[in-house]
Amino acid sequence: MGCFIKHKKEKISNIYLLLGDSYNEDSFIDLFKSEYPDDWKKICDKWLEEEKSTPVGKKHPMQHPDVYMKEMFRNHKPRFIK
């Protein structure tokens, strides 16, 4: 599928910096959605595109947008914890 969010690592880093020490999965997701609404829309649009183009009974490789964001939080969290 490839990365369709430009400068994803920089944006994630920025979210962690804005959150400081008071971060959790929900606050990360909420702040990402508010700071980068265009990217959130891209994530949702891409998921809908995959849903519509996938034959009935088959699965596509993209996770639901909420799961995608939770994975983004979990996968990048260790890089930004000091």
C-alpha positions as CSV (number, residue, x, y, z in Angstrom):
1,M,0.0,0.0,0.0
2,G,2.8,2.4,0.8
3,C,2.8,5.5,2.9
4,F,0.3,8.1,1.7
5,I,0.9,10.6,4.5
6,K,3.8,12.9,3.7
7,H,6.3,13.5,6.5
8,K,4.5,11.0,8.7
9,K,7.4,10.6,11.2
10,E,7.8,14.3,11.6
11,K,4.1,14.8,12.2
12,I,4.1,11.9,14.8
13,S,7.1,13.4,16.5
14,N,5.3,16.8,16.6
15,I,2.3,15.2,18.2
16,Y,4.4,13.6,20.9
17,L,6.1,16.9,21.5
18,L,2.8,18.7,21.9
19,L,1.5,16.1,24.3
20,G,4.5,16.1,26.5
21,D,4.4,13.6,29.3
22,S,0.6,13.5,29.4
23,Y,0.0,11.3,26.5
24,N,-2.1,8.2,25.9
25,E,-3.6,6.5,22.9
26,D,-6.8,8.6,22.9
27,S,-5.0,12.0,23.4
28,F,-2.5,11.1,20.6
29,I,-5.4,10.2,18.2
30,D,-7.5,13.3,19.1
31,L,-4.5,15.7,18.7
32,F,-3.4,14.1,15.4
33,K,-7.0,14.5,14.1
34,S,-7.1,18.2,15.2
35,E,-3.6,19.1,14.1
36,Y,-3.7,17.2,10.7
37,P,-7.3,17.0,9.6
38,D,-6.3,16.7,6.0
39,D,-4.2,13.6,6.8
40,W,-7.0,12.1,8.9
41,K,-9.3,12.6,5.9
42,K,-6.7,10.9,3.7
43,I,-6.6,7.9,6.0
44,C,-10.4,7.6,6.1
45,D,-10.7,8.2,2.3
46,K,-8.1,5.5,1.6
47,W,-9.8,3.0,3.8
48,L,-13.2,3.7,2.1
49,E,-11.5,3.3,-1.3
50,E,-10.1,0.0,-0.2
51,E,-13.5,-1.1,1.2
52,K,-15.4,-0.2,-2.0
53,S,-12.9,-1.9,-4.4
54,T,-12.6,-5.1,-2.4
55,P,-14.8,-8.0,-3.5
56,V,-17.4,-9.2,-1.1
57,G,-16.0,-11.8,1.3
58,K,-12.4,-10.7,0.8
59,K,-10.3,-8.5,3.1
60,H,-8.1,-5.6,2.0
61,P,-4.7,-4.9,3.6
62,M,-5.6,-1.6,5.3
63,Q,-6.9,-1.5,8.8
64,H,-9.9,0.5,9.9
65,P,-8.8,4.2,10.4
66,D,-9.2,3.9,14.2
67,V,-7.0,0.8,14.4
68,Y,-4.5,2.4,12.0
69,M,-4.2,5.3,14.4
70,K,-3.7,3.1,17.4
71,E,-1.0,1.1,15.5
72,M,0.7,4.4,14.6
73,F,0.7,5.4,18.3
74,R,2.1,2.0,19.4
75,N,4.6,1.6,16.7
76,H,6.2,5.1,17.0
77,K,5.8,5.5,20.8
78,P,9.2,3.9,21.8
79,R,11.1,6.3,19.5
80,F,9.9,9.4,21.3
81,I,9.9,8.3,24.9
82,K,13.0,9.6,26.7
